[in-house]
């Protein structure tokens, strides 16, 4: 049997909506509407209108029942040939990178020549869901053969069964929010509020400079009247950030604030991936290549830090590719919280942690902070959960394209104690 050779996976283009604070610019706009508009913009600017792609994979974390089969429905409204398939994925905040990994593997294996990956999330169009008990009683009532029987069943409905339930950013197994878990992490690692505020400030300054330099102009399209990310604060200062009050721990020991934590955000992103042959056929320049990816999880229920899984994924991925942590020109580390980024970096510098947790002979070491999130991170740009992976991937590919060569590391922590990482090269 002939062994099939794995092919390079080219990153060709990307599009995203401006990211905006939830309950503002994108009120009552659905995930499907945002995802459709984003894929459509990508399709138009790459001259793929009417073309059939191998597959499309996107997802959302905060998903309504009306978003059923969202990706396929978005494909049908985006201008692609209707013979283009599509499917939904969800890996919490790592969804956008997970979809790229899956599409990339299909291209690498030769199963398809091209595909789109991405994600979308909105907190501004969340539908409340009635408790299961209400549905159970209604279904039982339908089975009754008489009106009296149905009325008796309806009488079982209690007022609490009529109260809609809304999604919550909370870990079911601990009852704690992601912010509360991160508070535990920063206490364990001795991270101060000042350190967190300094990282948040740099994120805003980098994002503000990137927007002024036009870095995002060809990546972000105008949507619903918004032309740029609305959360970027180029005029903020360390003094303003340090005055903000704790947002999760109110005991007097809290250090996570609204300034060093990501705000609830709405937005969507999409990335076009393809084989080198597809790129040539469509006359599309290759920005960079998606080389490898890794996923990991931690036992946060037993006490590990909820958002520390990327450390495991980074270690395994580096080992597999015979690389060190310092072998990168850019580091794109998702800023769910400034404290989470700092805990991750401190863990990678810890010989004890790397030996006992990651199975490494020594500490993975430090990174050059000047190479981290150079065009801003999630703290400044925003974090629409499933859209962050696509935002990071296309930005990193463009940065490598502008440099002309190099290598970038992506690290994204997720709810459920997971992490997704990737290597991008040019």
Buried (B, 14 or more C-beta within 10 A) or exposed (E): EEEEEEBBBBBBBBBBBBBBBBEEBBEEBBBBBBBBBBBBBBBBBBEBEEBEBBBBBBBBBBBBEEBEEBBBBBBBBBBBEEEBBBBBBBBBBBBBBBBBBBBBBBBBEEEBBBBBBBBBBBBBBBBEBBBEBBEEBBEBBEEBEEEEEBEEBEEEBEEEBEEEEEBEBBBEEBEBBBBBBBBBBBBBBEBEBEBBBBBBBBBBBBBBBBBEEEBBEEBBBEBBEBEBBBBBBBEBEBEEBBEBEBBBBEEEEBBBBEBBBBBBBBBBBBBBBBBBEBBEEBEBEBBBBBBBBBBBBBEBEEEBBBBBBBBBBBBBBBEEBEBEBEEBBBBBBBBBBBBBBBBBBBBBBBEEBBEEBBEBEEBBEEBEEEBBBBBBBBBBBBBBBBBBBBBBBBBBBBBBBEEEEBBBBBBBBBBBBBBBBBBBBB
